[in-house]
Amino acid sequence: MPAESKAQQKAAGAALAAKRGEMKVGDLVGASREMYDSMSESELEDIASTDRKGLPEKKGD
């Protein structure tokens, strides 16, 4: 499942970093925290690996 916006891709990247222990879970806020709690590492990897080229900044832009 690819990211639909640059913001979503960025949030998934932060959540993925926390899942891997590269950053503190307590540093996550908003969408990245929700993604961390509700998605598996492989799901986050799919979204975070989306090419940002051509994506809108936010969904609906």
HTML snippet that shows the backbone in 3Dmol.js (N, CA, C, O; Angstrom):
<script src="https://3Dmol.org/build/3Dmol-min.js"></script>
<div id="view" style="width:600px;height:400px;position:relative"></div>
<script>
const pdb = `
ATOM      1  N   MET A   1       0.847  -1.163   0.000  1.00  0.00           N
ATOM      2  CA  MET A   1       0.000   0.000   0.000  1.00  0.00           C
ATOM      3  C   MET A   1       0.899   1.234   0.000  1.00  0.00           C
ATOM      4  O   MET A   1       1.564   1.507   0.999  1.00  0.00           O
ATOM      5  N   PRO A   2       0.930   1.970  -1.082  1.00  0.00           N
ATOM      6  CA  PRO A   2       1.796   3.155  -1.160  1.00  0.00           C
ATOM      7  C   PRO A   2       1.202   4.346  -0.402  1.00  0.00           C
ATOM      8  O   PRO A   2      -0.005   4.418  -0.168  1.00  0.00           O
ATOM      9  N   ALA A   3       2.065   5.255  -0.035  1.00  0.00           N
ATOM     10  CA  ALA A   3       1.627   6.484   0.637  1.00  0.00           C
ATOM     11  C   ALA A   3       0.863   7.349  -0.353  1.00  0.00           C
ATOM     12  O   ALA A   3       1.144   7.337  -1.551  1.00  0.00           O
ATOM     13  N   GLU A   4      -0.105   8.099   0.157  1.00  0.00           N
ATOM     14  CA  GLU A   4      -0.898   8.979  -0.689  1.00  0.00           C
ATOM     15  C   GLU A   4      -0.421  10.428  -0.629  1.00  0.00           C
ATOM     16  O   GLU A   4      -0.891  11.265  -1.400  1.00  0.00           O
ATOM     17  N   SER A   5       0.516  10.735   0.286  1.00  0.00           N
ATOM     18  CA  SER A   5       1.057  12.084   0.398  1.00  0.00           C
ATOM     19  C   SER A   5       2.450  12.017   1.016  1.00  0.00           C
ATOM     20  O   SER A   5       2.850  11.007   1.596  1.00  0.00           O
ATOM     21  N   LYS A   6       3.170  13.123   0.875  1.00  0.00           N
ATOM     22  CA  LYS A   6       4.501  13.192   1.476  1.00  0.00           C
ATOM     23  C   LYS A   6       4.403  13.154   2.999  1.00  0.00           C
ATOM     24  O   LYS A   6       5.258  12.563   3.659  1.00  0.00           O
ATOM     25  N   ALA A   7       3.374  13.777   3.558  1.00  0.00           N
ATOM     26  CA  ALA A   7       3.196  13.784   5.012  1.00  0.00           C
ATOM     27  C   ALA A   7       2.966  12.366   5.527  1.00  0.00           C
ATOM     28  O   ALA A   7       3.510  11.989   6.565  1.00  0.00           O
ATOM     29  N   GLN A   8       2.171  11.582   4.813  1.00  0.00           N
ATOM     30  CA  GLN A   8       1.900  10.206   5.226  1.00  0.00           C
ATOM     31  C   GLN A   8       3.175   9.367   5.134  1.00  0.00           C
ATOM     32  O   GLN A   8       3.438   8.552   6.018  1.00  0.00           O
ATOM     33  N   GLN A   9       3.953   9.553   4.097  1.00  0.00           N
ATOM     34  CA  GLN A   9       5.200   8.813   3.916  1.00  0.00           C
ATOM     35  C   GLN A   9       6.185   9.155   5.020  1.00  0.00           C
ATOM     36  O   GLN A   9       6.886   8.277   5.524  1.00  0.00           O
ATOM     37  N   LYS A  10       6.243  10.417   5.397  1.00  0.00           N
ATOM     38  CA  LYS A  10       7.145  10.872   6.452  1.00  0.00           C
ATOM     39  C   LYS A  10       6.732  10.306   7.817  1.00  0.00           C
ATOM     40  O   LYS A  10       7.581   9.876   8.597  1.00  0.00           O
ATOM     41  N   ALA A  11       5.427  10.308   8.099  1.00  0.00           N
ATOM     42  CA  ALA A  11       4.920   9.766   9.362  1.00  0.00           C
ATOM     43  C   ALA A  11       5.206   8.271   9.461  1.00  0.00           C
ATOM     44  O   ALA A  11       5.572   7.769  10.523  1.00  0.00           O
ATOM     45  N   ALA A  12       5.037   7.575   8.358  1.00  0.00           N
ATOM     46  CA  ALA A  12       5.315   6.136   8.345  1.00  0.00           C
ATOM     47  C   ALA A  12       6.799   5.879   8.583  1.00  0.00           C
ATOM     48  O   ALA A  12       7.160   4.917   9.261  1.00  0.00           O
ATOM     49  N   GLY A  13       7.652   6.721   8.037  1.00  0.00           N
ATOM     50  CA  GLY A  13       9.089   6.582   8.247  1.00  0.00           C
ATOM     51  C   GLY A  13       9.469   6.764   9.704  1.00  0.00           C
ATOM     52  O   GLY A  13      10.324   6.043  10.219  1.00  0.00           O
ATOM     53  N   ALA A  14       8.841   7.724  10.377  1.00  0.00           N
ATOM     54  CA  ALA A  14       9.112   7.946  11.796  1.00  0.00           C
ATOM     55  C   ALA A  14       8.627   6.765  12.626  1.00  0.00           C
ATOM     56  O   ALA A  14       9.322   6.313  13.536  1.00  0.00           O
ATOM     57  N   ALA A  15       7.424   6.260  12.309  1.00  0.00           N
ATOM     58  CA  ALA A  15       6.887   5.113  13.040  1.00  0.00           C
ATOM     59  C   ALA A  15       7.757   3.877  12.825  1.00  0.00           C
ATOM     60  O   ALA A  15       7.981   3.100  13.753  1.00  0.00           O
ATOM     61  N   LEU A  16       8.236   3.702  11.621  1.00  0.00           N
ATOM     62  CA  LEU A  16       9.105   2.571  11.308  1.00  0.00           C
ATOM     63  C   LEU A  16      10.412   2.660  12.082  1.00  0.00           C
ATOM     64  O   LEU A  16      10.897   1.653  12.596  1.00  0.00           O
ATOM     65  N   ALA A  17      10.984   3.847  12.169  1.00  0.00           N
ATOM     66  CA  ALA A  17      12.224   4.042  12.930  1.00  0.00           C
ATOM     67  C   ALA A  17      12.013   3.680  14.400  1.00  0.00           C
ATOM     68  O   ALA A  17      12.891   3.085  15.025  1.00  0.00           O
ATOM     69  N   ALA A  18      10.862   4.036  14.947  1.00  0.00           N
ATOM     70  CA  ALA A  18      10.569   3.692  16.336  1.00  0.00           C
ATOM     71  C   ALA A  18      10.386   2.179  16.497  1.00  0.00           C
ATOM     72  O   ALA A  18      10.842   1.605  17.486  1.00  0.00           O
ATOM     73  N   LYS A  19       9.730   1.541  15.545  1.00  0.00           N
ATOM     74  CA  LYS A  19       9.546   0.081  15.609  1.00  0.00           C
ATOM     75  C   LYS A  19      10.893  -0.632  15.604  1.00  0.00           C
ATOM     76  O   LYS A  19      11.057  -1.669  16.246  1.00  0.00           O
ATOM     77  N   ARG A  20      11.848  -0.074  14.881  1.00  0.00           N
ATOM     78  CA  ARG A  20      13.180  -0.683  14.764  1.00  0.00           C
ATOM     79  C   ARG A  20      14.101  -0.279  15.908  1.00  0.00           C
ATOM     80  O   ARG A  20      15.228  -0.766  15.988  1.00  0.00           O
ATOM     81  N   GLY A  21      13.646   0.598  16.792  1.00  0.00           N
ATOM     82  CA  GLY A  21      14.448   1.022  17.924  1.00  0.00           C
ATOM     83  C   GLY A  21      15.434   2.119  17.599  1.00  0.00           C
ATOM     84  O   GLY A  21      16.346   2.386  18.382  1.00  0.00           O
ATOM     85  N   GLU A  22      15.266   2.764  16.450  1.00  0.00           N
ATOM     86  CA  GLU A  22      16.180   3.821  16.036  1.00  0.00           C
ATOM     87  C   GLU A  22      15.815   5.175  16.640  1.00  0.00           C
ATOM     88  O   GLU A  22      16.623   6.103  16.622  1.00  0.00           O
ATOM     89  N   MET A  23      14.609   5.285  17.172  1.00  0.00           N
ATOM     90  CA  MET A  23      14.187   6.489  17.876  1.00  0.00           C
ATOM     91  C   MET A  23      13.218   6.091  18.978  1.00  0.00           C
ATOM     92  O   MET A  23      12.697   4.976  18.977  1.00  0.00           O
ATOM     93  N   LYS A  24      12.975   6.992  19.911  1.00  0.00           N
ATOM     94  CA  LYS A  24      12.113   6.695  21.044  1.00  0.00           C
ATOM     95  C   LYS A  24      10.637   6.775  20.646  1.00  0.00           C
ATOM     96  O   LYS A  24      10.224   7.680  19.922  1.00  0.00           O
ATOM     97  N   VAL A  25       9.859   5.819  21.130  1.00  0.00           N
ATOM     98  CA  VAL A  25       8.421   5.811  20.860  1.00  0.00           C
ATOM     99  C   VAL A  25       7.779   7.064  21.447  1.00  0.00           C
ATOM    100  O   VAL A  25       6.828   7.597  20.874  1.00  0.00           O
ATOM    101  N   GLY A  26       8.279   7.528  22.560  1.00  0.00           N
ATOM    102  CA  GLY A  26       7.750   8.724  23.202  1.00  0.00           C
ATOM    103  C   GLY A  26       7.907   9.988  22.377  1.00  0.00           C
ATOM    104  O   GLY A  26       7.230  10.983  22.635  1.00  0.00           O
ATOM    105  N   ASP A  27       8.791   9.962  21.386  1.00  0.00           N
ATOM    106  CA  ASP A  27       8.986  11.120  20.521  1.00  0.00           C
ATOM    107  C   ASP A  27       7.935  11.200  19.417  1.00  0.00           C
ATOM    108  O   ASP A  27       7.822  12.225  18.744  1.00  0.00           O
ATOM    109  N   LEU A  28       7.173  10.135  19.227  1.00  0.00           N
ATOM    110  CA  LEU A  28       6.156  10.108  18.175  1.00  0.00           C
ATOM    111  C   LEU A  28       4.907  10.852  18.623  1.00  0.00           C
ATOM    112  O   LEU A  28       4.484  10.732  19.773  1.00  0.00           O
ATOM    113  N   VAL A  29       4.323  11.614  17.720  1.00  0.00           N
ATOM    114  CA  VAL A  29       3.067  12.314  17.986  1.00  0.00           C
ATOM    115  C   VAL A  29       2.159  12.208  16.766  1.00  0.00           C
ATOM    116  O   VAL A  29       2.632  11.990  15.651  1.00  0.00           O
ATOM    117  N   GLY A  30       0.875  12.360  16.978  1.00  0.00           N
ATOM    118  CA  GLY A  30      -0.085  12.407  15.880  1.00  0.00           C
ATOM    119  C   GLY A  30      -0.152  11.135  15.062  1.00  0.00           C
ATOM    120  O   GLY A  30      -0.235  10.031  15.599  1.00  0.00           O
ATOM    121  N   ALA A  31      -0.112  11.313  13.752  1.00  0.00           N
ATOM    122  CA  ALA A  31      -0.284  10.197  12.820  1.00  0.00           C
ATOM    123  C   ALA A  31       0.805   9.147  12.974  1.00  0.00           C
ATOM    124  O   ALA A  31       0.534   7.951  12.867  1.00  0.00           O
ATOM    125  N   SER A  32       2.034   9.585  13.225  1.00  0.00           N
ATOM    126  CA  SER A  32       3.117   8.610  13.354  1.00  0.00           C
ATOM    127  C   SER A  32       2.899   7.714  14.571  1.00  0.00           C
ATOM    128  O   SER A  32       3.226   6.528  14.525  1.00  0.00           O
ATOM    129  N   ARG A  33       2.352   8.259  15.657  1.00  0.00           N
ATOM    130  CA  ARG A  33       2.075   7.455  16.850  1.00  0.00           C
ATOM    131  C   ARG A  33       0.946   6.462  16.573  1.00  0.00           C
ATOM    132  O   ARG A  33       1.018   5.307  16.994  1.00  0.00           O
ATOM    133  N   GLU A  34      -0.084   6.905  15.873  1.00  0.00           N
ATOM    134  CA  GLU A  34      -1.195   6.026  15.516  1.00  0.00           C
ATOM    135  C   GLU A  34      -0.718   4.899  14.601  1.00  0.00           C
ATOM    136  O   GLU A  34      -1.128   3.750  14.758  1.00  0.00           O
ATOM    137  N   MET A  35       0.149   5.234  13.649  1.00  0.00           N
ATOM    138  CA  MET A  35       0.686   4.213  12.746  1.00  0.00           C
ATOM    139  C   MET A  35       1.527   3.204  13.523  1.00  0.00           C
ATOM    140  O   MET A  35       1.447   2.001  13.271  1.00  0.00           O
ATOM    141  N   TYR A  36       2.326   3.687  14.458  1.00  0.00           N
ATOM    142  CA  TYR A  36       3.164   2.810  15.272  1.00  0.00           C
ATOM    143  C   TYR A  36       2.299   1.803  16.023  1.00  0.00           C
ATOM    144  O   TYR A  36       2.627   0.618  16.082  1.00  0.00           O
ATOM    145  N   ASP A  37       1.203   2.272  16.592  1.00  0.00           N
ATOM    146  CA  ASP A  37       0.332   1.419  17.397  1.00  0.00           C
ATOM    147  C   ASP A  37      -0.484   0.438  16.569  1.00  0.00           C
ATOM    148  O   ASP A  37      -0.781  -0.662  17.037  1.00  0.00           O
ATOM    149  N   SER A  38      -0.850   0.811  15.352  1.00  0.00           N
ATOM    150  CA  SER A  38      -1.818   0.009  14.603  1.00  0.00           C
ATOM    151  C   SER A  38      -1.260  -0.775  13.415  1.00  0.00           C
ATOM    152  O   SER A  38      -1.979  -1.582  12.826  1.00  0.00           O
ATOM    153  N   MET A  39      -0.006  -0.557  13.054  1.00  0.00           N
ATOM    154  CA  MET A  39       0.529  -1.198  11.849  1.00  0.00           C
ATOM    155  C   MET A  39       1.755  -2.047  12.170  1.00  0.00           C
ATOM    156  O   MET A  39       2.480  -1.789  13.131  1.00  0.00           O
ATOM    157  N   SER A  40       1.965  -3.062  11.343  1.00  0.00           N
ATOM    158  CA  SER A  40       3.144  -3.910  11.501  1.00  0.00           C
ATOM    159  C   SER A  40       4.348  -3.238  10.848  1.00  0.00           C
ATOM    160  O   SER A  40       4.207  -2.279  10.088  1.00  0.00           O
ATOM    161  N   GLU A  41       5.514  -3.750  11.152  1.00  0.00           N
ATOM    162  CA  GLU A  41       6.741  -3.205  10.568  1.00  0.00           C
ATOM    163  C   GLU A  41       6.719  -3.324   9.047  1.00  0.00           C
ATOM    164  O   GLU A  41       7.161  -2.405   8.357  1.00  0.00           O
ATOM    165  N   SER A  42       6.215  -4.431   8.509  1.00  0.00           N
ATOM    166  CA  SER A  42       6.190  -4.605   7.053  1.00  0.00           C
ATOM    167  C   SER A  42       5.204  -3.635   6.393  1.00  0.00           C
ATOM    168  O   SER A  42       5.468  -3.143   5.296  1.00  0.00           O
ATOM    169  N   GLU A  43       4.077  -3.357   7.048  1.00  0.00           N
ATOM    170  CA  GLU A  43       3.124  -2.384   6.502  1.00  0.00           C
ATOM    171  C   GLU A  43       3.743  -0.988   6.486  1.00  0.00           C
ATOM    172  O   GLU A  43       3.607  -0.250   5.510  1.00  0.00           O
ATOM    173  N   LEU A  44       4.419  -0.638   7.568  1.00  0.00           N
ATOM    174  CA  LEU A  44       5.077   0.663   7.639  1.00  0.00           C
ATOM    175  C   LEU A  44       6.173   0.774   6.584  1.00  0.00           C
ATOM    176  O   LEU A  44       6.350   1.828   5.974  1.00  0.00           O
ATOM    177  N   GLU A  45       6.894  -0.299   6.374  1.00  0.00           N
ATOM    178  CA  GLU A  45       7.953  -0.310   5.377  1.00  0.00           C
ATOM    179  C   GLU A  45       7.397  -0.057   3.984  1.00  0.00           C
ATOM    180  O   GLU A  45       8.000   0.676   3.200  1.00  0.00           O
ATOM    181  N   ASP A  46       6.252  -0.656   3.669  1.00  0.00           N
ATOM    182  CA  ASP A  46       5.624  -0.441   2.361  1.00  0.00           C
ATOM    183  C   ASP A  46       5.272   1.028   2.148  1.00  0.00           C
ATOM    184  O   ASP A  46       5.516   1.578   1.074  1.00  0.00           O
ATOM    185  N   ILE A  47       4.704   1.656   3.159  1.00  0.00           N
ATOM    186  CA  ILE A  47       4.302   3.056   3.034  1.00  0.00           C
ATOM    187  C   ILE A  47       5.521   3.972   3.022  1.00  0.00           C
ATOM    188  O   ILE A  47       5.597   4.893   2.209  1.00  0.00           O
ATOM    189  N   ALA A  48       6.465   3.725   3.909  1.00  0.00           N
ATOM    190  CA  ALA A  48       7.648   4.584   4.018  1.00  0.00           C
ATOM    191  C   ALA A  48       8.539   4.509   2.783  1.00  0.00           C
ATOM    192  O   ALA A  48       9.261   5.460   2.484  1.00  0.00           O
ATOM    193  N   SER A  49       8.496   3.398   2.069  1.00  0.00           N
ATOM    194  CA  SER A  49       9.370   3.241   0.900  1.00  0.00           C
ATOM    195  C   SER A  49       8.774   3.831  -0.376  1.00  0.00           C
ATOM    196  O   SER A  49       9.396   3.745  -1.434  1.00  0.00           O
ATOM    197  N   THR A  50       7.593   4.424  -0.301  1.00  0.00           N
ATOM    198  CA  THR A  50       6.962   5.058  -1.457  1.00  0.00           C
ATOM    199  C   THR A  50       7.829   6.199  -1.954  1.00  0.00           C
ATOM    200  O   THR A  50       8.323   7.002  -1.163  1.00  0.00           O
ATOM    201  N   ASP A  51       8.014   6.269  -3.256  1.00  0.00           N
ATOM    202  CA  ASP A  51       8.775   7.361  -3.852  1.00  0.00           C
ATOM    203  C   ASP A  51       8.008   8.660  -3.655  1.00  0.00           C
ATOM    204  O   ASP A  51       6.828   8.734  -3.995  1.00  0.00           O
ATOM    205  N   ARG A  52       8.645   9.666  -3.123  1.00  0.00           N
ATOM    206  CA  ARG A  52       7.980  10.946  -2.826  1.00  0.00           C
ATOM    207  C   ARG A  52       7.735  11.787  -4.068  1.00  0.00           C
ATOM    208  O   ARG A  52       6.917  12.707  -4.042  1.00  0.00           O
ATOM    209  N   LYS A  53       8.422  11.486  -5.139  1.00  0.00           N
ATOM    210  CA  LYS A  53       8.281  12.280  -6.351  1.00  0.00           C
ATOM    211  C   LYS A  53       6.844  12.196  -6.866  1.00  0.00           C
ATOM    212  O   LYS A  53       6.312  11.105  -7.072  1.00  0.00           O
ATOM    213  N   GLY A  54       6.231  13.342  -7.068  1.00  0.00           N
ATOM    214  CA  GLY A  54       4.884  13.396  -7.596  1.00  0.00           C
ATOM    215  C   GLY A  54       3.787  13.317  -6.563  1.00  0.00           C
ATOM    216  O   GLY A  54       2.614  13.451  -6.911  1.00  0.00           O
ATOM    217  N   LEU A  55       4.129  13.101  -5.286  1.00  0.00           N
ATOM    218  CA  LEU A  55       3.118  13.047  -4.239  1.00  0.00           C
ATOM    219  C   LEU A  55       2.772  14.454  -3.777  1.00  0.00           C
ATOM    220  O   LEU A  55       3.653  15.311  -3.729  1.00  0.00           O
ATOM    221  N   PRO A  56       1.513  14.716  -3.434  1.00  0.00           N
ATOM    222  CA  PRO A  56       1.167  16.017  -2.856  1.00  0.00           C
ATOM    223  C   PRO A  56       1.733  16.120  -1.439  1.00  0.00           C
ATOM    224  O   PRO A  56       2.038  15.104  -0.814  1.00  0.00           O
ATOM    225  N   GLU A  57       1.872  17.335  -0.941  1.00  0.00           N
ATOM    226  CA  GLU A  57       2.365  17.529   0.422  1.00  0.00           C
ATOM    227  C   GLU A  57       1.433  16.865   1.436  1.00  0.00           C
ATOM    228  O   GLU A  57       1.880  16.167   2.346  1.00  0.00           O
ATOM    229  N   LYS A  58       0.132  17.096   1.263  1.00  0.00           N
ATOM    230  CA  LYS A  58      -0.870  16.501   2.139  1.00  0.00           C
ATOM    231  C   LYS A  58      -1.958  15.870   1.287  1.00  0.00           C
ATOM    232  O   LYS A  58      -2.173  16.277   0.145  1.00  0.00           O
ATOM    233  N   LYS A  59      -2.633  14.894   1.831  1.00  0.00           N
ATOM    234  CA  LYS A  59      -3.721  14.235   1.120  1.00  0.00           C
ATOM    235  C   LYS A  59      -4.784  15.270   0.774  1.00  0.00           C
ATOM    236  O   LYS A  59      -5.209  16.038   1.636  1.00  0.00           O
ATOM    237  N   GLY A  60      -5.205  15.291  -0.461  1.00  0.00           N
ATOM    238  CA  GLY A  60      -6.217  16.242  -0.910  1.00  0.00           C
ATOM    239  C   GLY A  60      -5.645  17.466  -1.593  1.00  0.00           C
ATOM    240  O   GLY A  60      -6.400  18.240  -2.180  1.00  0.00           O
ATOM    241  N   ASP A  61      -4.340  17.669  -1.538  1.00  0.00           N
ATOM    242  CA  ASP A  61      -3.709  18.823  -2.212  1.00  0.00           C
ATOM    243  C   ASP A  61      -3.680  18.623  -3.714  1.00  0.00           C
ATOM    244  O   ASP A  61      -3.188  19.486  -4.442  1.00  0.00           O
TER     245      ASP A  61
END
`;
const viewer = $3Dmol.createViewer("view");
viewer.addModel(pdb, "pdb");
viewer.setStyle({}, {cartoon: {color: "spectrum"}});
viewer.zoomTo();
viewer.render();
</script>
